[in-house]
Amino acid sequence: MKVSKKGEYGVRALCHLAERHGEGVVQIREIARLEAIPWKFLEGILLQMKAAGMVRSRRGIEGGYALARPPEEIALAEVIRLLDGPLAPMGSAAELRELMHRSPRHAGFYEILMDVRNAAAEILDRTTLMDVVERNERFRRRAGPRGPQEV
């Protein structure tokens, strides 16, 4: 499975908002600068996430964005499906089942692809923004002040 730049930027922006959850709104230019996301591209992503109820916004000079729900309630699968569409790069479950029936000689291969699709979907469905934020923090602590080191 490959996540698009749009999907990656969306997750990064939401993680930034998750780190600041409960502090009020965060200006889009701060998110864009700190997360190295092109401002105009980020604006479109945030508008799409606002329409889906993931973020809320406040207009004006003191305006910005905040999570509309707690970070523990937003699954990565929800974000990626919104921004990138279905999670399965090898086809939907229905498409894979159809291939299995049309080509029984190769059904084992399609069944393995179905297992891969289901495993990826399960992991993304149960992983929340808060899980990602916590993993990021653990990585930063392990990496120390000089950043990640090669092993």
C-alpha positions in Angstrom: 0.0 0.0 0.0 1.3 3.5 -0.9 0.0 6.6 0.8 0.0 9.7 -1.4 1.6 13.0 -0.5 -1.8 14.3 0.3 -2.5 11.4 2.7 0.9 11.8 4.3 0.6 15.6 4.7 -2.9 15.1 6.1 -1.7 12.7 8.8 1.3 15.0 9.6 -1.0 18.1 9.9 -3.4 16.1 12.2 -0.6 14.9 14.3 0.6 18.5 14.8 -3.0 19.4 15.9 -3.1 16.4 18.1 0.1 17.5 19.9 -1.6 20.8 20.5 -5.0 19.4 21.3 -6.8 21.4 24.0 -4.7 24.5 23.4 -7.1 26.2 21.0 -6.6 26.7 17.3 -3.3 26.5 15.4 -2.6 28.8 12.5 -2.2 27.1 9.1 1.1 28.9 8.4 2.5 27.4 11.6 1.5 23.9 10.6 2.8 24.4 7.1 6.2 25.8 8.3 6.8 23.2 11.0 5.6 20.2 9.1 7.2 21.4 5.8 3.9 21.2 3.9 3.1 23.7 1.0 0.7 26.2 2.4 -1.9 26.1 -0.4 -1.8 22.3 -0.6 -2.4 22.2 3.2 -5.2 24.6 3.0 -7.1 22.3 0.6 -6.4 19.2 2.8 -7.6 21.0 5.9 -10.8 22.2 4.1 -11.5 18.6 3.1 -10.9 17.4 6.7 -13.2 20.1 8.0 -16.0 19.1 5.7 -15.5 15.5 7.0 -15.7 16.7 10.6 -12.1 15.9 11.6 -11.1 19.5 12.2 -12.8 22.7 13.1 -11.7 26.2 12.2 -11.9 29.7 13.5 -11.7 32.7 11.1 -9.8 35.9 11.6 -6.4 37.1 12.7 -6.5 34.8 15.7 -8.0 32.0 13.5 -6.7 28.6 12.7 -7.6 24.9 13.0 -8.0 22.4 15.8 -9.1 18.8 16.0 -12.9 18.4 16.1 -12.6 15.2 18.1 -10.0 13.9 20.6 -7.0 12.4 18.9 -7.8 9.0 20.4 -11.0 8.9 18.3 -9.5 9.6 14.9 -8.2 6.4 13.2 -5.5 6.6 10.5 -7.7 4.5 8.2 -10.4 7.3 8.4 -7.8 9.9 7.4 -6.3 7.9 4.6 -9.7 6.8 3.2 -10.8 10.4 3.2 -7.7 11.8 1.4 -6.6 8.8 -0.7 -9.7 6.7 -1.2 -9.8 2.9 -0.5 -6.9 1.4 1.4 -6.4 -1.5 -1.0 -3.9 -0.8 -3.8 -4.6 -4.2 -5.2 -8.3 -3.8 -5.4 -11.2 -3.9 -3.0 -12.3 -7.0 -1.2 -15.2 -7.5 -3.7 -12.8 -7.2 -6.7 -10.4 -9.7 -5.2 -13.2 -12.2 -4.4 -14.4 -11.8 -8.1 -10.8 -12.6 -9.3 -10.7 -15.7 -7.1 -14.0 -17.0 -8.6 -13.0 -16.1 -12.2 -9.6 -17.6 -11.9 -9.7 -20.5 -9.4 -6.3 -21.7 -10.6 -4.8 -18.5 -9.1 -7.2 -18.1 -6.2 -4.5 -18.8 -3.7 -2.6 -15.7 -4.9 -5.7 -13.5 -4.7 -6.5 -14.9 -1.3 -3.0 -13.8 -0.1 -3.6 -10.3 -1.5 -6.9 -10.3 0.4 -5.0 -11.2 3.6 -2.6 -8.4 3.0 -5.4 -5.9 2.3 -7.3 -7.0 5.5 -4.2 -6.9 7.7 -3.3 -3.4 6.5 -6.9 -2.2 7.0 -7.0 -3.7 10.5 -3.8 -2.0 11.6 -4.9 1.4 10.2 -8.4 1.0 11.7 -7.1 0.4 15.2 -4.2 3.0 15.1 -5.3 6.5 16.2 -3.6 9.9 15.8 -2.7 9.6 19.5 -0.9 6.4 18.8 1.1 8.1 16.1 1.9 11.1 18.3 3.1 8.7 21.1 5.3 6.8 18.7 6.8 10.0 17.3 7.6 11.1 20.9 9.2 7.7 21.7 11.3 8.0 18.6 12.4 11.5 19.4 13.5 10.5 22.9 15.5 7.5 21.5 17.1 9.6 18.8 18.2 12.3 21.3 19.2 15.9 20.5 21.3 14.9 17.4 18.4 13.1 15.7 18.3 9.5 14.5 21.6 7.7 14.3 22.5 4.9 11.8 22.9 1.5 13.3 
